[in-house]
Amino acid sequence: MFVKKRIMIIMLLGLIVFSFVTKAYATSRFDDVCYKLGRGLTNIVTGVMEFGYAIDSEIRDGGVYKGLCFGAMKGIIRSVTRVGAGAYEVVTFLIEYPEDYQPLLEPEFVFAKDE
């Protein structure tokens, strides 16, 4: 019974804090903060797709051997970079860095390479 009351109090305090935070950021900055958080989460989840894209790109440019050797190395580096950038954006989503919440990597999403 005591645990249920404690959980309810924590949930209520969280709701109060959340309502103050949303009012404080209820401008276009709130949209930027949410977008940066979403971009970071998306890059964490889809960052491993860089591996396949790099191999495919190298196979198209230089053949199978080059794709499997150099593409795999590029893919590992790009995957780690994208997941790391996503983690950085999730941790710092409230901080306006880089300026105006610009993405750390270009393109900002893995899927933007298809466009």
HELIX and SHEET records of a PDB file:
HELIX    1   1 PHE A    2  ALA A   24  1                                  23    
HELIX    2   2 SER A   28  THR A   46  1                                  19    
HELIX    3   3 MET A   49  GLY A   62  1                                  14    
HELIX    4   4 VAL A   64  VAL A   91  1                                  28    
HELIX    5   5 GLU A   99  TYR A  101  5                                   3    
HELIX    6   6 VAL A  110  ASP A  114  5                                   5    
END                                                                             
